[in-house]
Amino acid sequence: MQEIMFIRLNELILLFYFFSIACYFFDFIKKFYKVRRIGFVTLGVVWVLQTISLSFYINVTKQVPLGNIFDVFFALAWLIISISIVISVIKQIDFSIFLFNLIGFVFIAMSTFQPMHYHGTGEKLNLINELLIVHVTFAIISYALFAFAFVNSILYLIQYKNLKQKRFDQKYFRIASVATLEQIVFYSSLIGFLFIILSIILGAQWGFNALGLNILIDPKVVMSIIITLLYGIYIIFRVKHTLTKHKLIYFNIILFCLSMVNLFFASHVSDFHQWTGI
């Protein structure tokens, strides 16, 4: 009964979320302030409902929702919505918010229609101590920041093309300048890089204590380290101006795609992450 209520609540969240995203998209196409305002208010409703859902989950299972990949998706979507609301209050960058929440919507949809919700997670969750939970939390934050960098990288390419073609229409003036977008990409990636470094350090500490040196040959661990090093290279190249900003934008897009490959697929061949449930 509780599981059915949880699923129905998530489906309601999905409907409200879809409506909010549709409002943002309609506002971008037609420039309708009232619709954008409705979209923002609805996004706030989504955040409240999802917070209730997370609280419900924690109250029922007595565990934080980090037990499997679908729970991580749900927590990541909550973080994306939270960041979106804060950014919307500080500065109006509506199309970035639209694309950013499109990613969050996909995560919630995958979490809502997962094959199971509570089944089979109890024993695995008991194995996760506080150190591992912090490790996963920091990883989720880094993925959210990398996703925001990715969204603004796409917008950068759109604006760059508009500039090259001298297409100064209404949509052009509703997207931030290429300089602003590039800075957002850089600082989002930089902060995300710091969080992923902390996540790897904490995860390695837990892994060495729990599994020993075998953690070093785990596919997801290796992939995560490689991606982190590549983000570090991106930051160094950006600071030292080794490559043009335009090329670095493409580099950033590739890095985010690799991060998603790591998140979606590497976990399935990872003994460590299958054992912990994430």
N, C-alpha and C positions, 0 to 999 in steps of 0.2 A: 504493500500500500504506500509506504513512504517512498519507495523507488519510483512508483508511478507518478506520485505528486512531484517528485524531483524532475522527472522527464517532462511532465506537462509544464512546469515552471520554465524549464529551459526552452521549450518550444515557444512559449509566450515571449520570452526574451528574444528569441530569434525573429519573431514577427515584428516586435517593436524595433529591433535593430535594423531589420530590412527597411522598415518605413523611414527611419532616421536617415539611413544612407540614401534612400530614394529622394528625400527632401534636399539633401546636400547636392545631389546630382542635378535635380531639377533647378535649384537655385543657380548652379554654375551655368546651366544652359540658358536659362531665362532671366537670371539676375533678379530674383524675387526675394526681398529681405524677409518678408513674413514667413515664407516657406523655410528659409534658412533658420529663422528663429524657432519654428516648430521642430525642425530637425535637431537643433541643439537641445531643446527642452526634452524631446523624445530620447535623445542620447543620455540625458540625465536620468530619465526613467529607466532606461536600460541598465545604467550603472547601479541604480538603487536595487532593481530586481536581481541583478547578477550578484550584488553584495549579499542580498537575502539568500540567494541560492548557495553561495559559498558558505555563509553562516549555517544554513540548513545542513549542508554536506558535513561540515566540521562537527556540528552538534550530533548528527546521527552516527557518523563513523568514528568520532572522537580522534580524527586525524586530519592533518592539513591536506588539501587536494593536490598532492604531488606524487601520488602512488603509481600512475602510469602515464603514457604519452598523451592520452585524451584529457586527463586531469590537467596536465601541463598546458595543453592548448587552451583550456577554459581559463586557467589562471593568467595565461599570456594575453588572452582577449580582454580580460578584466583590466589588466595593466595598460593595454592599448587604449581602451575607453577612458581610463583615468587620465592618461597623458593627453588625450585629445581634448578632454574637458578643460584641463588646465591651460593648454595652448590656446583654445578658443576664447578663454577669458582674457588671456594676456594679449593675444594678437589674432586678427582675422586672416587665416590662411586656409580658406575653405576647401580648395581642391586637394591640398595636402591631407587635410582631415578626412576628406572623402576616400581617397586612396588608402590611407592608413587604416581606416575602419573597415574597408573592404577586406583587408587581410584579417582583421579581427573577426569579421563576420564568417569568413571561411573557417577560422579556428573554432568558433562557437558551433558552427554547423557540424563540423567533424566530431566535436565533443558530444553534441546532442544526439547524433545518430550513430554513436559508437555501439558495438554489439553488446556491451555490458557496462554497468555502472558501478555496482558494489561488489559483484561476484569476483571471488578469487584475489581480492586485494588485501585482505586482513593480515595474512601471514607476511606478505611482502612489506606492508606498511610498518609492521612491528620491527623490521630490520633497519628501518631508516631512523637514524638518530638526529640530534639537532644539527650536528655538523653537516650532514648530508642534505638536510632540508635547506640550510643556508646556501650550500653549494648550488642546489637546483634553483633557488630563488634568484640568486645573482645571475645564473645562466638565463633565466626567463627575462630578467630586466635587460640583459645585453641583447637578446634576440629582439625585444621590443624596440630598442634603440637602433639596432641594425635595420629593422623593418622601416622605421621612420626615415633613416638615411636613404634606404632604397627608394621609397616613395618620392622623396625630394630629388633623387638622382633622375628618376623618370621625368619629373617636371622640369628639371634642368635641361634635359635633352629636348623637350617640347619647346621651351622658351628659346633655346639656342637655335633650333630650326626656324622658329618664328623670326628671330633676328636676322638670320641668314637670308630668309625669303622676304624680309621687310613686311611681315604680315602683322600689322599693329591693329588688330581688331579688339572687340570687347573682351574676349577671353584672354588676350595677351595681358591686358592691364589688370586682370583679376588674379593673375599668377604672379608670384614674387619675381624679382629680377634674377638673372642668372648668378650674379654675385652673391645675393642673399641666399639663394638656394644652395649654392656651392658651400657657403659657410655653414648652413644648417647640416648638410651632408657630413662635412668634416667634424663638426663638434658632436653630432650625434654618434658618429663612428668612434670618436675619441673617448667619449664617456662610456659607450658600449664596450670598447676595448678594455678599459679599466675594470669594468664589472666582470668581463669574461676572464681576465687575468686572475681576479680574486676568486672566481668560481673554480677555475682550474686548480689553483693552489689548495683551496679547501677540499675539493674533490680528490686531489692527489693524496692529501693528508689522510682522509678517510679511507681511500683505496689501499694505501700502504698498510694501514693498521688492520683492515678487514681482509684483504686479499693478497697482500705482499707484492712482490715484484711483477707478478702476472698482470697487474694493472697496466704496465708499460706496453704490453702487446695487444691490448684491447683495441679493436678497430675504431670505435667511436672516440676513445681517448686520443688515439693517434691522429684521427681526422680533426678533432677539436683543437689540438695543439697546432697542427698545420694551418688551419684557418685563422687561429689567433696570431700566428707568426705573419701570415699574409696581411692581416689587418694592421699589424705593427709596421710592415713594409709600406703599406698604403700611407700610414701616418707620417713615416719618415720621408717618403717621397713628397708628400704634400708640404711638409714643413721646409724641406730643403729645395723645393721647386725642381725636383729631378725630372718630373714629367709635367706636361701641360695639365691644367685643371680638367680640360675636356676628356683627356685620356684617363685621368684618375677617376672620373665619374663612371666610365665604363668598367674600370677596375673594381670600383665599389659595388656595382651591380652584379658583377661576376662573383664577388665575395659573398654577397647576400644569398645568391642562388646556391653556392656551395654550402652555406650555413643551413639552408633549408634541406638540402640533400642529406647533410649530416643529421639534422633533426628528424627527418621523416624515415630515412632508410638505414642509416648506420646503426641505429638502435636495434634493428632486427637481427644484425649479425654480431652484436656486442654481448658477450657473456656477462660482463659486469652490469650493463644497463638493463638487460633482461632479468638479471637476478634481483636487482633493486626495484624493478618495475617501471623504470623511466628510460 
